[in-house]
Amino acid sequence: MKIITDKNKIYEVLRRGVENIYPNREALEKVLMSGRRIRLYCGYDPSAPALHIGNAISLAKLGQFQELGHEIIFLIGDFTGMIGDPTDKTAARKKLTRKEVLANAKNYKEQASAYIKFSGANSAKIIYNSKWLDKLSFKDLIEITSNFTAQQMFARDMFQERIKQEKPIYLHEFLYPVAQAYDSVAMGVDLEIGGNDQTFNMLCGRDLMKAVKNKEKFVLTMKLLVDASGKKMGKTEGNIVNLDETPENMYGKVMSWPDGVIEAGLELCTNLPVANIVCMVNEIKRGENPRDIKMRLAYEITKINHGKKKAEAAEEYFVKTVQKKETPEEIEIKTVQFSRITIIQLLVILKLATGGSDARRLVEGGGVKVNGKVVSSIGEIVEIKKEGILLQKGKREFIKVVSE
């Protein structure tokens, strides 16, 4: 496998979107310039059925190392996913079953393939961490945990906050970073990549690698996609873009991001040259309307995940339905076997809402229309005639509902 040692390319890989490198950037740069092929990974816990744009940031970085010729591992945390990462959480995560995490991870390879190659020369490896973590005995666990202290774990910000609020900290939450740390040892990696919120967990792996194998493991932390207030865009906050979104939804959701995310989004979520990004950001600072630049951001993200043609169609769809407030020419038709139903039930059945509470939130927020009229009551009964009704969720989603 040919290893690329081009100084400019390595410079870009080690700086774009990168917040920190441990022990330091110079040491890792020296290894990459030497031509030695390294093994690196990023782990993804299957806590939901879809990867999201936050995951795409690390996926893109893995892809950059893959292009340099290095061995990359796409690690699925089917074991750690059952524990639940406590990072930044004010309460313990719900524990998942093995069946649940495997079901969630079912389409991860397909979603990640927009960023990394799983076939051909230097293809990425997919590994599940249950391969080694399932086999550890209680004796093994005691030996591994002897390399860490309780003070290390208690010092974490979220645990200190829980102590102040008199919220419980469960013992299994201390074992999460230990399990993640052992991933590095089991795979014998040279480098781990992750968001800067994973710094503690990744450094635990670096410490354990030194203790068990007397080997250096580099840690590269990525910047997070945050809003103007510094709050992470994520599943918990409800403003994330999943990688399995339709092109129209992906484009539209990016357009709904606050303007304060544009600069970070261009750097972290697109392949545009840095010089171009600087020019676009300067335009905004000079008072130009950020809308056009956000449209470029939405287009680039959609293009990466769905291709150029679908990105162009998604942009056209957005312009028609949101900017010009037109009804799209092509609308999905769904047939139902009833003629009367509450709006809440209809939204859930058509999967326009994840459940009753989500449906009520949509209606109460004025986000649902039937035949162009805003639905104002959560108890409204919808009459579905044979010719059908036009159901609209938000500004972008249209469905024609027809009764049999």
Secondary structure, 3 states (H helix, E strand, C coil): CCCCCCHHHHHHHCCCCEEEEECCHHHHHHHHHHCCCCEEEEEECCCCCCCEHHHHHHHHHHHHHHHCCCEEEEEECCCHHHHCCCCCCCCCCCCCCHHHHHHHHHHHHHHHCCCCCCCCCCCCEEEECHHHHCCCCHHHHHHHHCCCCHHHHHCCHHHHHHHHCCCCCCHHHHHHHHHHHHHHHHHCCCEEEEEHHHHHHHHHHHHHHHHHHCCCCEEEEECCCECCCCCECCCCCCCCCECCCCHHHHHHHHHCCCHHHHHHHHHHHCCCCHHHHHHHHHHHHCCCCHHHHHHHHHHHHHHHHHCHHHHHHHHHHHHHHHHCCCCCCCCEEEEECCCEEEHHHHHHHCCCCCCHHHHHHHHHCCCEEECCEECCCCCCEEECCCCCEEEEECCCEEEEEEEC
